[in-house]
Amino acid sequence: MYDKKVIIIIGSPGAGKGTQAELLAEKLNLFYFETSQILEESWQKANKNDYLIVAGKKFYLLDEKKLFDKGILCSPMFVSSVVKKKIKKLAKESKNIVLAGSPRTLYEGKELIPFLGDVYGIDNILVLEIKISDKESIWRNTKRKICSSCRHPIPYTSETKNLKKCPKCGGKLITRTLDNKDVIKIRLEEYKKRTYPLFKYFKKIGLTIKEIDGEQSIENVSKDILKAIK
């Protein structure tokens, strides 16, 4: 029997969810569950007629991709189905997980948290909220890059600003369409309207929530997260 653990990292775009999830996964031997990657894999080789049926409703994969590319959250029923299927597989492999940016809507939270509670135990779930301002979010997103091969995020710093290849795998660094200023503003509104209500639900069901100041160096944010977990 292993010690079960689920860490959920939530924050506005650019808060450093992916960066901190990667660090945690390495330090605590967790599976880094990147929801956006799981979603992208679902429509990567899809054609216009491919769909997923959830509760009798069809969700066309390329329609979900269009929402994603515009900065609008994908359909909650679709996301919940894809995420739960992957988590069920990980649980069978006895893998503890750190989720970055999931759940993202109240519907997904009400679907995912009870499911995680059944699989891992509700007392073994910790929520970390990384807080940054809208101004910081826009600045970070317009500056950052991501590896086209391994998806390793590259925050903008004096050391990374001229990088063209991923320091982990050598892949090409790109700027996502999701990270232009207009799309980021849409993503921030989506976060406030559709993700933030999750915290009221989390408190209602008794989940532990720890707030982290995200406007520090990556190293200091990581230190604060490790303190919060202990």
Solvent accessible surface area in square Angstrom, and as a share of the most:
residue,aa,sasa,rsa
1,M,218,0.97
2,Y,66,0.25
3,D,131,0.68
4,K,59,0.25
5,K,70,0.29
6,V,0,0.00
7,I,1,0.00
8,I,0,0.00
9,I,0,0.00
10,I,2,0.01
11,G,5,0.05
12,S,10,0.06
13,P,9,0.06
14,G,6,0.05
15,A,3,0.02
16,G,20,0.19
17,K,34,0.14
18,G,18,0.17
19,T,23,0.13
20,Q,6,0.03
21,A,0,0.00
22,E,25,0.11
23,L,52,0.26
24,L,5,0.03
25,A,14,0.11
26,E,118,0.53
27,K,107,0.45
28,L,63,0.31
29,N,136,0.70
30,L,16,0.08
31,F,61,0.25
32,Y,49,0.19
33,F,0,0.00
34,E,24,0.11
35,T,0,0.00
36,S,11,0.07
37,Q,64,0.29
38,I,18,0.09
39,L,6,0.03
40,E,41,0.19
41,E,92,0.41
42,S,36,0.24
43,W,11,0.04
44,Q,134,0.60
45,K,191,0.81
46,A,21,0.16
47,N,84,0.43
48,K,156,0.66
49,N,101,0.52
50,D,49,0.26
51,Y,93,0.35
52,L,61,0.30
53,I,101,0.51
54,V,25,0.14
55,A,95,0.74
56,G,73,0.70
57,K,113,0.48
58,K,101,0.43
59,F,13,0.05
60,Y,79,0.30
61,L,23,0.12
62,L,49,0.25
63,D,73,0.38
64,E,6,0.03
65,K,77,0.33
66,K,125,0.53
67,L,55,0.27
68,F,20,0.08
69,D,53,0.28
70,K,117,0.49
71,G,6,0.06
72,I,59,0.30
73,L,29,0.14
74,C,6,0.04
75,S,27,0.17
76,P,30,0.19
77,M,49,0.22
78,F,0,0.00
79,V,6,0.03
80,S,9,0.06
81,S,37,0.24
82,V,21,0.12
83,V,2,0.01
84,K,52,0.22
85,K,159,0.67
86,K,57,0.24
87,I,0,0.00
88,K,105,0.44
89,K,112,0.47
90,L,3,0.02
91,A,21,0.16
92,K,165,0.70
93,E,75,0.34
94,S,62,0.40
95,K,84,0.36
96,N,24,0.12
97,I,0,0.00
98,V,0,0.00
99,L,0,0.00
100,A,8,0.06
101,G,6,0.05
102,S,1,0.01
103,P,0,0.00
104,R,62,0.23
105,T,6,0.03
106,L,64,0.32
107,Y,90,0.34
108,E,6,0.03
109,G,0,0.00
110,K,110,0.47
111,E,61,0.28
112,L,4,0.02
113,I,1,0.00
114,P,65,0.41
115,F,30,0.13
116,L,0,0.00
117,G,15,0.15
118,D,129,0.67
119,V,37,0.21
120,Y,3,0.01
121,G,26,0.25
122,I,73,0.37
123,D,137,0.71
124,N,62,0.32
125,I,6,0.03
126,L,26,0.13
127,V,0,0.00
128,L,0,0.00
129,E,9,0.04
130,I,2,0.01
131,K,87,0.37
132,I,25,0.13
133,S,53,0.34
134,D,58,0.30
135,K,170,0.72
136,E,47,0.21
137,S,0,0.00
138,I,36,0.18
139,W,117,0.41
140,R,48,0.17
141,N,0,0.00
142,T,57,0.33
143,K,83,0.35
144,R,46,0.17
145,K,61,0.26
146,I,18,0.09
147,C,2,0.01
148,S,61,0.40
149,S,79,0.51
150,C,56,0.33
151,R,38,0.14
152,H,33,0.15
153,P,21,0.13
154,I,9,0.05
155,P,43,0.27
156,Y,79,0.30
157,T,47,0.28
158,S,85,0.55
159,E,141,0.63
160,T,30,0.18
161,K,99,0.42
162,N,120,0.62
163,L,59,0.29
164,K,156,0.66
165,K,139,0.59
166,C,5,0.03
167,P,90,0.57
168,K,118,0.50
169,C,70,0.42
170,G,42,0.40
171,G,10,0.10
172,K,142,0.60
173,L,13,0.07
174,I,68,0.34
175,T,80,0.46
176,R,43,0.16
177,T,95,0.55
178,L,13,0.06
179,D,5,0.02
180,N,70,0.36
181,K,107,0.45
182,D,102,0.53
183,V,18,0.10
184,I,0,0.00
185,K,97,0.41
186,I,74,0.38
187,R,40,0.15
188,L,8,0.04
189,E,83,0.37
190,E,26,0.12
191,Y,29,0.11
192,K,96,0.40
193,K,143,0.61
194,R,72,0.26
195,T,7,0.04
196,Y,102,0.39
197,P,54,0.34
198,L,0,0.00
199,F,12,0.05
200,K,166,0.70
201,Y,27,0.10
202,F,0,0.00
203,K,140,0.59
204,K,173,0.73
205,I,64,0.33
206,G,61,0.59
207,L,14,0.07
208,T,69,0.40
209,I,39,0.20
210,K,74,0.31
211,E,116,0.52
212,I,7,0.04
213,D,79,0.41
214,G,2,0.02
215,E,84,0.38
216,Q,61,0.27
217,S,53,0.34
218,I,58,0.30
219,E,114,0.51
220,N,67,0.34
221,V,5,0.03
222,S,7,0.05
223,K,120,0.51
224,D,44,0.23
225,I,1,0.00
226,L,41,0.21
227,K,146,0.62
228,A,17,0.13
229,I,39,0.20
230,K,201,0.85
